[in-house]
């Protein structure tokens, strides 16, 4: 069969979410599914990973259309040095973005829908699949399925209505969420099959529409261990704990940086021997806050790095830092693709996450590290101290994953699960 996979983030766009789509393109043909991809020519995304273009399989046909929407940026950073008319222009721009429902990628539908319809008809597509975020791609899928009468599968990597990085305490956000709920219910009802990366997202879909539960399949994130082949951990220099990824919404480095400050105050002998390395960018407000802690030299940021460099950073770290906010309980359901990368890197994980959540359960079941509450700087400081002392007093060996776990979380296994869904709807 031939699949049209509609994805807003696809190489040369970078970041963790790109990998799921890219690896489906690599592995689905092994299960009898050839793939065409429709993506924006420029998603106006902050992360660009040009080397990933070389990893698009030769058998994957990529189609691109223009995206007319706004460029991704952080409102606080954009306003920081803006004054007068420039500040008014920035405010107007973000007011426009906030008005877009369900998200700022919604304008892509203007070019994506007609292009997708042409591709389905011209390439003899058997099924259509949309993958989010952003959630607006599923509205594109609904329109294309209606126009072409092809079966449609919606793949949700994030919760649509209980996102941990949003704040739902303002009247405007609550009003927008009401509209989004109607959109999400339409997707749950109209899609021929639904794929969710966690059971919590699957449950949310089932609550939206009575018929959604019987057609929803949980296919989690995965990782290719081959991405880490040839990479080695060789301890040298100060103890280095690495966090990969961007900071946005309610994800914040502040409790952990407070933990570092407290550790260095409690253990002056560790000054100059502990470093937090953020592989990515901090927000300007978080950077200024960190600079005021008096721990210069104990933290650094690299800016965005391409995927291959990011996994090398993970493998070479003494330990890995996982940060998931509690977000009024919404963070308990989050298991990002980064967790699987951390497991594949086999370095000890300090997971500052909701302690009763899904990410905590995965880290514990893999025996991969220590779990502490995401807002408990004291517990984070003690956990960090224990890791530092372990390295100083004998070393930090690689984590030995439980038997069978590597195969269970492989990208190839996930592609096989998806192929079964696709063949099912295309009968």
Secondary structure, 3 states (H helix, E strand, C coil): CEEEEEECCCCCECCHHHHHHHHHHHHHHHHCCEEEEEEECCCCCCCECHHHHHHCCCCCEEEEECCCCCCCCCHHHHHHCCCHHHHHHHHHHHHHHHHCCCCCCHHHHHHHHHHHHHHHHHCCCCEEEEEECCCHHHHHHHHHHHHHCCEEEEEECCCCCCCCCCCCCCHHHHHHHHHHHHHHHHHHHHCCEEEECCHHHHHHHHHHCCCCHHHEEECCCCECHHHHCCCCCCCCCCEEEEEECCCCCCCCCHHHHHHHHHHHHHCHHHCCCEEEEEECCCCHHHHHHHHCCCCCCCEEECCCCCHHHHHHHHHHCCEEEEECCCHHHHHHHCCCHHHHHHHHHCCEEEEECCCCCHHHHHHHHCCCEEEECCCCHHHHHHHHHHHHHHHHCCCCCCCCCCCCHHHHCEHHHHHHHHHHHHHHHCC
